[in-house]
Amino acid sequence: MIELTEIHRDFQVGDQQVHALDDVNLTIASGDYVSIMGPSGSGKSTLLNLLGLLDRPTSGSYYLNGQDVTSLTDIEQAQVRNREIGFVFQMFHLVPRLTAAENVELPLILAGMPPDQRRVKVGNALGDLGLADRSHHKPDQLSGGQRQRVAIARATVTEPNVLLADEPTGNLDHKSGMDVVHILEQLNQRGITLIMVTHDPEMGQRARRQLRMIDGRMQSDHQNKSRIEQDDGSA
């Protein structure tokens, strides 16, 4: 599914070169549930942006479903991103002037889907997340948990193979945060590959596979055996 080989990402800050990612090698299987943890500045969000084709590596290769996506043009990458990858961010990133339904509809418009098909898919996506009665509300009329559920609906309405979540519970109270995590985990159980960046150890330890980054490098790669057994029904 995902294969990174000798990935480097360097930034020039004044007269100093910063190694945001330093020789990262990583393989993630289809349907996996991975958390990426580490202190601020460790490279977590840089890695997530690269996985989401929002950024390019300075060097190295990134294969997604067997395709070298680093060799694609910006337009080709945008097409892959719209088709294959969904994003959930800490700050929601909803368009304030649009309703919940209109926000969810945006990626379908970009994909060129006809209006009648868009309406059905948007209705189903919001209904699945318990937001059918909030479809005509704008973001400022929704709670934080509801806004994040709208963001999840928008991220998954195109039925992507990969869902990238960057601190998805960071702006939520504990109950709303757990509700959001349970929704993400249900999507993973349906086969979506879930990759989540988090500072919260409680959230990170829920994943079947836990990566820890320090100074742009992979420090550890831990398999959560108890979670794997639980998912397999053998615990």
C-alpha positions in Angstrom: 0.0 0.0 0.0 2.5 2.6 1.2 6.3 2.3 0.9 8.8 5.1 1.7 12.4 4.5 0.9 15.3 6.7 2.2 13.0 9.8 2.5 14.7 13.1 3.3 12.9 16.5 3.6 15.1 19.5 4.2 14.1 23.1 4.8 16.2 26.2 4.6 15.7 28.5 7.6 17.8 31.5 7.2 21.4 30.3 6.7 20.6 26.9 8.4 19.3 23.7 6.8 16.8 21.8 8.9 16.4 18.1 8.4 12.6 17.6 9.0 12.8 14.0 7.8 16.1 12.2 7.9 16.3 8.8 6.1 12.8 7.6 6.8 12.0 4.1 5.6 8.5 2.9 6.2 6.0 0.3 4.8 2.3 0.4 5.8 0.0 -2.3 4.7 -3.5 -1.8 3.4 -6.1 -1.6 6.2 -3.5 -1.0 8.9 -4.1 1.4 11.9 -1.0 3.4 12.7 -0.3 6.1 15.2 2.7 8.5 14.8 3.9 10.0 18.0 6.8 12.2 19.2 7.6 15.6 20.6 6.9 18.9 18.7 9.4 19.3 15.8 10.0 15.6 15.5 8.7 15.4 11.9 5.3 13.9 12.5 3.2 16.5 10.6 5.9 16.7 7.8 5.6 13.0 7.3 1.8 13.2 7.2 1.9 16.0 4.7 4.3 14.0 2.5 2.0 10.9 2.8 -0.9 13.0 1.8 0.9 14.5 -1.3 0.7 17.9 0.2 4.5 18.1 0.1 7.4 16.4 -1.8 10.5 14.9 -0.3 13.9 16.4 -1.0 15.1 12.9 -1.9 13.9 9.3 -1.7 10.9 7.5 -3.2 7.2 7.2 -2.2 5.1 4.4 -3.6 1.4 4.3 -3.2 -0.4 1.2 -4.4 2.7 0.3 -6.4 2.9 3.7 -8.1 5.8 6.1 -7.7 3.8 9.2 -6.8 6.9 11.4 -6.3 7.4 11.4 -10.1 3.9 12.7 -10.8 3.1 16.3 -11.8 1.2 18.5 -9.3 -2.0 18.0 -11.3 -1.5 14.2 -11.3 -0.8 14.2 -7.6 -3.9 16.2 -6.9 -5.9 13.6 -8.8 -4.4 10.8 -6.8 -5.0 12.8 -3.6 -8.7 13.4 -4.4 -9.2 9.7 -5.3 -7.1 7.8 -2.8 -6.6 10.0 0.3 -8.8 11.7 2.9 -7.7 14.2 5.5 -8.9 15.1 9.0 -7.3 18.0 10.7 -7.2 19.4 14.2 -8.6 22.8 13.1 -11.4 21.1 11.0 -10.7 23.4 8.0 -14.3 23.7 7.0 -15.4 26.6 4.7 -17.2 29.0 7.1 -19.7 30.3 4.5 -20.8 26.8 3.4 -23.3 24.5 5.1 -22.3 21.1 6.4 -23.7 19.5 3.2 -21.9 21.9 1.0 -18.6 21.3 2.8 -18.9 17.5 2.3 -19.9 18.0 -1.3 -16.6 19.9 -2.2 -14.4 16.9 -3.0 -17.2 15.3 -5.1 -17.4 18.6 -7.2 -13.7 18.5 -7.7 -14.0 14.8 -8.8 -16.6 15.9 -11.4 -19.5 13.8 -10.0 -23.0 14.8 -11.3 -25.2 16.8 -8.9 -27.8 14.1 -8.4 -25.1 11.5 -7.4 -23.4 14.1 -5.2 -26.6 14.7 -3.2 -27.1 11.0 -2.5 -23.5 10.5 -1.4 -23.5 13.6 0.8 -26.8 12.6 2.4 -25.5 9.1 3.1 -22.2 10.4 4.5 -23.9 12.9 6.9 -26.6 10.3 7.9 -24.0 7.7 8.7 -22.4 10.1 11.2 -25.6 11.2 12.8 -25.7 14.7 11.1 -28.7 14.4 8.8 -30.5 17.1 10.8 -27.4 19.4 10.7 -26.8 19.3 7.0 -28.0 22.9 6.4 -26.1 24.3 9.4 -22.9 26.3 8.9 -19.8 25.5 10.9 -20.4 28.3 13.5 -23.8 26.7 14.2 -22.2 23.4 15.1 -20.3 22.1 18.2 -16.6 21.1 17.9 -17.5 17.4 17.8 -20.1 18.0 15.1 -17.6 20.0 13.0 -15.1 17.3 13.2 -17.7 14.7 12.1 -18.5 17.0 9.1 -14.8 17.0 8.4 -14.7 13.2 8.6 -17.7 13.0 6.3 -15.9 15.3 3.8 -12.7 13.2 4.1 -14.5 9.9 3.4 -17.3 10.8 1.0 -15.0 9.9 -2.0 -14.4 6.5 -0.4 -10.6 6.8 -0.1 -8.2 4.0 0.7 -6.2 6.0 3.1 -7.3 8.4 5.9 -4.8 10.7 7.4 -5.7 12.3 10.7 -3.5 15.1 12.2 -4.3 15.6 15.9 -8.0 14.9 15.2 -9.0 15.3 18.9 -6.8 18.2 19.7 -9.5 20.8 19.8 -12.2 18.6 21.5 -13.1 17.8 25.0 -12.4 14.2 26.1 -15.9 12.8 25.4 -16.1 14.4 21.9 -12.6 13.3 21.2 -13.4 9.7 22.1 -16.5 9.9 19.9 -14.4 11.0 17.0 -11.7 8.3 17.6 -14.4 5.6 17.7 -15.8 6.9 14.3 -12.2 6.8 12.8 -11.7 3.2 14.2 -15.0 2.1 12.7 -13.9 3.4 9.3 -10.6 1.5 9.8 -12.6 -1.7 10.6 -14.3 -1.3 7.2 -10.9 -1.5 5.5 -9.7 2.1 5.4 -6.0 2.5 6.2 -5.9 4.9 9.2 -2.7 6.9 10.0 -3.0 9.3 12.9 -0.6 11.8 14.3 -1.2 12.6 18.0 0.5 14.0 21.1 -1.9 12.1 23.3 -0.4 8.8 24.5 -4.0 7.4 25.3 -5.0 8.0 21.7 -1.7 6.7 20.2 -1.8 3.5 22.2 -5.1 2.6 20.7 -3.5 1.9 17.3 -2.4 -1.6 16.2 1.0 -0.1 15.2 2.7 2.7 17.0 5.6 4.7 15.4 7.7 7.2 17.4 9.7 9.9 15.8 12.6 12.0 17.1 14.5 14.7 15.2 13.0 13.5 11.8 14.0 9.9 12.3 12.0 6.8 13.2 13.0 5.9 16.8 10.7 2.9 17.3 8.1 0.8 15.5 5.9 -1.1 18.0 3.1 -3.6 17.3 0.3 -3.4 19.8 -0.2 -7.2 20.2 -3.2 -6.8 22.6 -5.0 -4.6 20.1 -4.2 -7.0 17.2 -5.6 -9.9 19.2 -8.7 -7.9 20.2 -9.3 -7.0 16.5 -8.9 -10.6 15.5 -11.3 -11.7 18.2 -8.8 -14.0 19.8 -8.3 -12.0 23.1 
